[in-house]
Amino acid sequence: MSTPQLVVHRDKELMAQAAAARLITKIVDAQAARGSASVVLTGGRNGNGLLAALAAAPARDAVDWTRLDLWWGDERFLPEGDPERNVTQAREALLDSVPLDPARVHPMPASDGPHGSDPDAAAAAYAAELAAAAGPEHYRSAAAPAGGGVPAFDVLLLGVGPDTHVASLFPELPAVRETERTVVGVHGAPKPPPTRVSLTLPAIRSAREVWLLAAGEDKAGAARIALSGAGEIQAPAAGAYGRSRTLWLLDAAAASQLPRDLYPPASA
């Protein structure tokens, strides 16, 4: 478990641009060290804002897009191409404008896919895809089948909801309590649509680095709760951390309820 580090930016636009620059550097460094990089994307306004900023960044061409694996932390269980799906929004913000290898882009199944309207079957299929891509360094739960696990993601991005949810792990719901599976179907989510597919906290914690994004006054309470020692069942964001680094990227509005000694003045 890594101790959270905080970086606070003046506004959400600057936060998105700075996060995009950080991500480019991280991907380039991983590709130089290991030949490829693995990133887990998030949806929502902050996740999509980061992708849009990355698309506009001149340094984006430093990335070898053909050697980048992309996964998703969660997905709305809707038909392929639905504008509310995270992968649809990611394609519009960035993915359609860069030369990715289609075989290395791993969207979560849609509700009109081979698993039909069964989110639990879709979750099991995504877990199997993750396990197939896992190398010698990967997360394995005590109950995972032989060969099960997830890749050692370089960066896993998460948006933080006003209720402290991350991915589609909502406070007190069964998915946030999952300790054995890496991917689960989510039923009855309090935020529409109610049916989703999500990585679990154990899978999230397999990442080398976890970056949590929060911007806006509506996220200030969530940031305060998650960073004040709350339990992960009540505040899922509190349970999201990386093996080597946990980085909270906030704008001033989202940080407005935090004690000032949590982050250095230079980061504002």
C-alpha positions in Angstrom: 0.0 0.0 0.0 1.4 3.4 -1.0 0.7 6.6 0.9 -1.4 9.0 -1.2 0.4 12.0 -2.7 -1.5 15.1 -3.6 -1.0 17.6 -6.4 -3.5 20.5 -6.6 -3.9 22.7 -9.7 -5.6 26.0 -10.1 -8.5 24.8 -12.2 -9.8 21.7 -14.0 -8.3 22.7 -17.3 -4.8 23.0 -15.9 -5.3 19.8 -14.0 -6.2 18.0 -17.2 -3.3 19.4 -19.1 -0.8 18.5 -16.3 -2.2 15.0 -15.9 -1.9 14.4 -19.7 1.7 15.5 -19.6 2.4 13.2 -16.6 0.7 10.3 -18.4 2.7 10.9 -21.6 6.0 10.8 -19.6 4.9 7.7 -17.7 4.0 5.8 -20.9 7.2 6.8 -22.6 9.3 5.8 -19.6 7.5 2.4 -19.4 8.0 1.8 -23.1 11.7 2.6 -22.8 12.1 0.3 -19.8 10.0 -2.7 -20.9 9.1 -2.2 -24.5 5.4 -1.5 -23.9 3.1 0.2 -21.5 -0.3 -0.7 -20.0 -2.9 1.9 -18.9 -6.4 1.6 -17.5 -8.7 4.4 -18.6 -11.6 5.9 -16.7 -14.7 7.7 -17.9 -16.5 10.7 -16.6 -15.8 14.4 -17.1 -12.3 14.3 -15.6 -11.2 11.1 -17.3 -12.5 12.4 -20.7 -11.0 15.8 -20.0 -7.6 14.2 -19.5 -7.9 12.3 -22.8 -8.9 15.5 -24.7 -5.9 17.3 -23.2 -3.7 14.4 -24.3 -5.1 14.6 -27.8 -4.2 18.3 -28.0 -0.7 17.9 -26.4 2.2 18.3 -28.9 4.1 15.7 -26.9 1.6 13.0 -27.6 3.7 11.9 -30.6 6.4 10.9 -28.2 4.3 7.9 -27.4 4.6 4.8 -29.5 0.8 4.1 -29.7 1.3 0.7 -31.3 3.0 -0.5 -28.1 0.3 0.6 -25.7 -2.2 -1.6 -24.1 -5.5 0.0 -23.0 -8.0 -1.4 -20.5 -11.0 0.1 -18.7 -11.7 0.3 -15.0 -15.4 0.1 -15.5 -18.1 0.3 -18.2 -21.8 1.1 -18.4 -23.5 -2.1 -19.6 -25.1 -0.6 -22.7 -25.1 -1.5 -26.4 -22.0 -1.1 -28.5 -21.6 2.5 -29.7 -23.9 3.9 -27.1 -22.8 7.5 -26.4 -22.9 6.9 -22.7 -20.3 4.0 -22.8 -16.9 5.0 -21.6 -15.2 3.4 -24.6 -17.4 5.5 -27.0 -16.4 8.7 -25.2 -12.7 7.7 -25.1 -12.7 7.1 -28.8 -14.2 10.5 -29.5 -11.8 12.3 -27.1 -8.5 10.6 -28.2 -8.4 7.0 -29.4 -9.7 7.6 -32.9 -7.0 10.2 -33.5 -3.9 8.1 -32.6 -2.5 5.0 -34.3 -3.3 2.3 -31.7 -3.0 -1.4 -32.4 -6.6 -2.6 -32.3 -5.5 -5.9 -30.8 -4.2 -4.0 -27.8 -7.4 -2.0 -27.1 -9.5 -4.0 -24.6 -13.0 -2.5 -24.1 -15.4 -4.2 -21.7 -18.2 -6.2 -23.3 -21.4 -4.4 -24.4 -24.9 -5.4 -23.5 -25.5 -6.5 -27.2 -22.3 -8.5 -27.3 -21.8 -12.3 -27.1 -22.8 -12.4 -23.4 -26.2 -10.8 -24.1 -27.8 -8.9 -21.3 -25.8 -10.8 -18.5 -23.3 -8.4 -16.9 -22.0 -11.2 -14.7 -21.0 -13.2 -17.8 -19.5 -10.1 -19.3 -17.5 -9.5 -16.2 -16.2 -13.1 -16.2 -15.2 -12.8 -19.8 -13.2 -9.6 -19.1 -11.6 -11.3 -16.1 -10.5 -14.1 -18.4 -9.1 -11.6 -20.9 -7.1 -9.9 -18.1 -5.8 -13.2 -16.9 -4.7 -14.2 -20.4 -2.7 -11.0 -20.6 -1.1 -11.3 -17.2 2.6 -11.9 -17.1 4.8 -13.2 -14.3 4.3 -10.0 -12.3 0.5 -9.8 -11.7 -2.1 -9.8 -9.0 -3.4 -13.2 -7.9 -6.1 -13.6 -5.3 -6.1 -16.6 -3.0 -9.2 -18.0 -4.7 -8.1 -17.2 -8.3 -7.8 -20.2 -10.6 -4.4 -21.2 -11.9 -3.3 -18.6 -14.4 -5.8 -16.0 -13.1 -4.8 -12.5 -12.4 -4.4 -9.1 -14.1 -1.5 -7.4 -16.0 0.8 -5.2 -13.9 -0.7 -2.0 -15.1 1.7 1.0 -15.3 -1.0 3.5 -14.6 -4.6 3.0 -13.6 -6.8 6.1 -13.8 -9.9 6.7 -11.6 -12.4 9.4 -11.4 -13.8 10.1 -8.0 -17.5 10.6 -7.6 -19.2 13.0 -5.2 -20.2 9.9 -3.2 -16.6 8.7 -3.1 -17.2 5.9 -5.7 -14.4 4.9 -8.0 -14.9 2.8 -11.2 -18.4 1.4 -10.5 -17.7 0.6 -6.9 -20.3 2.4 -4.9 -20.4 2.8 -1.1 -21.8 -0.2 0.7 -22.8 -2.1 -2.4 -21.6 -5.7 -2.9 -19.1 -4.9 -5.6 -16.9 -2.9 -3.2 -16.8 -5.8 -0.8 -15.5 -8.2 -3.4 -12.1 -9.7 -2.4 -11.7 -12.7 -4.7 -12.8 -11.8 -8.3 -11.0 -9.2 -10.4 -14.1 -8.1 -12.4 -17.7 -8.1 -11.3 -21.1 -7.2 -12.7 -22.8 -4.3 -10.8 -26.5 -4.3 -10.3 -28.6 -1.4 -8.9 -25.9 1.3 -9.1 -27.3 4.5 -7.6 -26.0 6.5 -10.6 -27.6 5.6 -14.0 -27.3 3.4 -15.8 -27.8 0.9 -12.9 -26.1 -2.0 -14.6 -22.4 -1.9 -15.1 -19.2 -3.9 -15.2 -16.2 -3.0 -12.9 -12.8 -3.9 -11.8 -12.7 -4.7 -8.1 -10.5 -3.1 -5.5 -8.0 -6.1 -5.5 -7.6 -5.6 -9.3 -7.2 -1.9 -8.9 -4.5 -2.4 -6.3 -2.5 -4.5 -8.7 -1.5 -1.4 -10.6 2.0 0.0 -10.2 0.5 3.5 -9.9 -3.1 4.6 -9.3 -4.1 8.1 -10.1 -7.4 9.5 -8.8 -8.8 12.6 -10.6 -11.2 15.0 -8.9 -12.2 18.5 -10.0 -15.0 20.8 -9.0 -16.7 21.8 -5.7 -19.0 18.8 -5.9 -15.9 16.5 -5.4 -14.6 18.4 -2.3 -16.5 16.4 0.3 -15.5 13.1 -1.4 -11.8 14.0 -1.4 -12.0 15.1 2.3 -13.7 11.9 3.3 -11.5 9.5 1.3 -8.3 11.2 2.5 -9.3 11.4 6.2 -9.0 7.7 7.0 -12.5 6.5 6.0 -13.0 2.9 5.4 -13.2 1.6 1.9 -16.7 0.1 2.2 -18.1 3.5 3.1 -15.7 5.4 0.9 -14.4 3.3 -2.0 -11.9 5.9 -3.1 -10.1 5.4 0.2 -9.4 1.8 -0.8 -7.9 2.6 -4.2 -4.1 2.7 -4.1 -1.2 1.5 -6.2 1.7 -0.8 -5.3 4.3 1.8 -5.8 2.4 5.1 -6.0 -1.0 6.6 -5.3 -1.5 10.1 -6.8 -4.5 12.3 -6.2 -4.7 15.0 -8.9 -7.2 17.7 -7.9 -8.1 21.3 -8.8 -8.4 23.9 -6.1 -12.2 23.5 -5.8 -12.0 19.8 -5.1 -9.2 20.4 -2.6 -11.1 23.2 -0.8 -12.1 21.1 2.2 -8.7 19.4 2.7 -6.3 20.5 5.4 -3.7 22.8 3.8 -0.8 20.7 5.3 -1.8 17.7 3.1 -0.1 19.3 0.0 2.7 21.8 -0.5 1.9 25.4 -1.4 3.8 25.1 -4.7 1.3 22.5 -6.0 -1.6 25.0 -6.0 
